[in-house]
Amino acid sequence: MSRLKVLFLYPNGKGMTMLPPGISLLSAVLKREGFIVDLFDTTQYDSVEEFEKKETLDHKKTGEDKMQFRPSPQHEKVIVKYTNVYEDFRKKVIDFGPDLIAMSCTENMFLLGIALLRKIKDLKVLTLAGGIFPTFSPKLALSYDEIDIVCKGEGEAALPLLCRKLEKNESYEDVTNLHIKKKNGDIKVNPTGMINMDMNPLIDVNLFEESRFYRPMSGSVYRMFPVETHRGCPYKCAFCNSPSTMEMYKTEAGTNYLRRKSFEQMSKELLFYKNEMKAEYLYFWADTFFSWSQKDLETFAEIYQEINLPFWCQTRPETITKKRIEIVISMGLDKMSLGVEHGNYEFRKKYIDRKMPNYIISDALNLLHDMGVRTTVNNIIGFPKETRELVFDTIRLNRSFKTYDRSVCSFVPFQGTPLRKLTDSLGYTKPNDIQGSLMAGASYDMPQLGRKEIAGLVRTFNFYCSFPEERWHQIKKAEEDSPEGNKIHNELKKEFMDKYWSKSISFEQAAAENDPHATLPT
Ligand code: B12
């Protein structure tokens, strides 16, 4: 019997290099059952930039230009494809002849995916979309002619079951997690189910070209793999989809989505990356790395002794304790990201549902700094109801602690989040608007804080946080996107990069100057 063929589509922005755990897992699940799987991945295509005339889609270039992260060299293994992405996709579909095209997407990727699928509409292949955007907007995704089925939530059980049914030519109308568009346009909604993570195989790295294993981190490029420890997050940040995922599973499946993988599974995965994939660096993608108990963290640290690879992880400021930091340092932690997001306690509590007082944030960052941990903090500008004064509270909070890096982006109201409901109700967004990347600039104008002002504050944020306050009048001029503003911006950027990002300044020197960017030895 000839087996069913599935083509995964990953309509990613250029340079957004990190293996997506979702499709890599789903591919492994399908291959375990003998299905034939292939991938079309747009990550390395130069031509995806043409998709939106905006600067959104070259993640590396835009991020570096906006000082979101330190510039890294173009690694010899990372390739750029200059052929036309639409023609190549069509050719791939014709040559491979899939029975099903399975697209995985976040919100910012969805419309590129649709544009690609439009080019092969005449080939009449069944299409399925999964990932965070279809999960929270199944109806909207299905309103596009190019999408036949949506997977809401986890796909490890739904996808192979669908494939088995397709192969046997059976009805797939009742497959759990699937929302299916019928011939008359009605949608068949099935219940939402949760899978057992410990039944999953190792991710299928072979689906990707080897050049996709390389990812920048703090100015260097490493052979890096994503590690799964938990799914879910105990916190409720109103801009994030993770709390909504927790809520969705609680109300629709009666389950607690926050759970960790067994240590045996984690150990298998880690040994595979270290020994077989020759990883140089690991990326723990859990939303809140310290959401596990102290005892579990200690057990994990013991397992990790054998692995001994540098790693990145992210957590919340309230979870930071001296003991936990000692543990992760002993494991080989290279860098940790923490969300600051907003600097005004009342505003943060009311609109963002982050209730910690400011001192918890600055104490956590200063403790990490004093213990020698490289940190990066994430900030957001342009929340609904935010004013210029409130943005400066974020700047002032950032000035109260030391960190290796700071990133800032304009607020993006993603579908399914509490803040998206607010922006819809305020008329800043319409219910069916689809948002772009965090690098794309503000999604809307507010009377008290417009798009342009947000863009100006984003591009000068690092200057406001780092240079002495006496220079703020000069920095204000650099907010302006005008010949004069751009000239000042370029000068400040050069000064900033020389002073804070050049490797020549030692950690001791910077610390002695009480420099908020005190650079740790690399
Ligand atoms: C790791 C991660 C990344 C990685 C990998 C992203 C990826 N596409 O896999 C990197 C670093 C590249 C990344 C980038 C970005 N990310 Co990110 N990221 C995450 C994070 C922390 C974990 C995602 C993950 O791997 N989960 C584990 C896997 C197993 O789950 P999964 O991907 O959801 O897949 C499962 C199901 O969704 C489903 N599924 C997924 N695809 C498909 C396809 C089919 C056909 C089927 C049937 C099922 C299915 O089955 C999978 C297995 O159960 C999430 C937060 C979270 N906890 O979800 C944010 C998250 C996805 N990211 C987010 C954002 C905003 C971004 C960026 C836009 C940021 C930016 N710089 O602009 C970019 C988007 C670029 C991109 N191409 O993804 C938002 C997405 C918001 C939205 N609604 O779109 C999230 C939800 C965090 C948040 N703040 O809310 N991210």
Residues whose N, C-alpha, C, O or C-beta is under 5 A from the ligand:
A	BS01	B12	N12 G13 M16 M18 L19 P20 P21 G22 A102 M103 S104 C105 T106 E107 N108 L128 A129 G130 G131 I132 F133 C151 G153 E154 G155 E156 L159 F239 C240 N241 S242 W285 D287 F414 Q415 S437 L438 M439
